[in-house]
Amino acid sequence: LQDTAVPVARAIALCKDDTVLGAPFQILEFVEGQVVRRRSQLEALGRRAIDGCVDSLIRVLVDLHSIDPAAVGLADFGKPDGYLERQVRRWGSQWD
């Protein structure tokens, strides 16, 4: 996704040698930001900042869903068949 509108950390290195860490891995650039793990941390940001984050999230999701997976080398990533059914089933179980 690096050369798309979707914001992603720049890849620095890729190691496919399983003997190094037990699995392939990559090293990405550091991206400055704040990790929010608790509701109190989120609320401390204030309504304006929260609204900005939500708007940014929606824009990123629009950009992500506008990408053709095959065009960026992700044609075989995930399970596109039956996605909607799986998603609705998950939402239903989460709601329950």
C-alpha positions in Angstrom: 0.0 0.0 0.0 3.1 2.2 0.2 2.4 3.9 -3.2 -1.3 4.5 -2.6 -3.3 7.2 -0.7 -3.5 4.9 2.3 -1.1 6.1 5.0 1.4 3.4 6.0 4.8 3.4 7.6 7.6 3.2 5.1 9.2 -0.2 4.9 12.9 -0.2 5.7 13.9 -3.8 5.5 12.4 -7.3 4.9 13.9 -10.5 6.3 12.5 -13.7 4.9 14.9 -15.9 6.9 12.9 -17.9 9.5 16.1 -18.7 11.4 16.5 -15.1 12.6 13.4 -14.7 14.7 11.4 -17.8 13.9 9.3 -16.2 11.2 9.7 -13.7 8.4 9.6 -10.0 9.6 10.0 -6.5 8.4 11.3 -3.3 9.9 9.2 -0.2 9.4 10.0 3.5 9.9 8.9 5.1 13.3 5.7 7.0 13.0 5.1 9.6 15.7 1.8 9.3 17.4 -0.2 8.6 20.5 -1.5 5.2 21.4 -4.9 5.3 23.2 -5.7 2.2 25.2 -8.3 3.5 27.6 -11.5 5.5 27.4 -10.1 8.0 29.9 -7.1 8.6 27.5 -9.5 9.2 24.6 -11.7 11.5 26.6 -8.7 13.6 27.7 -8.1 14.4 24.0 -11.3 16.4 23.8 -14.2 16.3 21.5 -12.6 18.3 18.7 -9.6 15.9 18.5 -11.8 12.8 18.7 -14.0 14.1 15.9 -10.8 14.8 13.8 -9.6 11.2 14.4 -13.0 9.8 13.4 -13.0 11.9 10.2 -9.5 10.7 9.4 -10.4 7.1 10.0 -13.3 7.4 7.6 -11.2 9.0 4.9 -8.5 6.3 5.3 -11.2 3.5 5.0 -12.6 5.2 1.8 -9.0 5.3 0.4 -8.4 1.6 1.4 -11.6 0.4 -0.1 -10.9 2.2 -3.4 -7.8 0.1 -4.0 -7.9 -2.9 -6.3 -6.0 -5.6 -4.3 -4.7 -7.2 -7.4 -3.2 -3.9 -8.6 -1.0 -3.6 -5.5 0.0 -7.3 -5.3 -2.6 -8.4 -2.7 -4.8 -10.5 -4.9 -4.2 -13.6 -2.8 -4.4 -11.9 0.6 -7.3 -12.6 2.8 -10.6 -14.4 1.9 -12.7 -12.1 -0.3 -15.3 -14.8 -1.1 -18.1 -14.7 1.5 -16.7 -11.6 3.2 -20.1 -9.9 3.8 -21.6 -13.0 5.3 -18.7 -13.5 7.7 -18.7 -9.8 8.6 -22.5 -9.8 9.4 -22.1 -13.0 11.4 -19.3 -11.5 13.4 -21.2 -8.3 14.1 -24.2 -10.4 15.2 -22.1 -12.4 17.6 -20.5 -9.2 18.9 -23.9 -7.7 19.4 -25.1 -10.8 21.3 
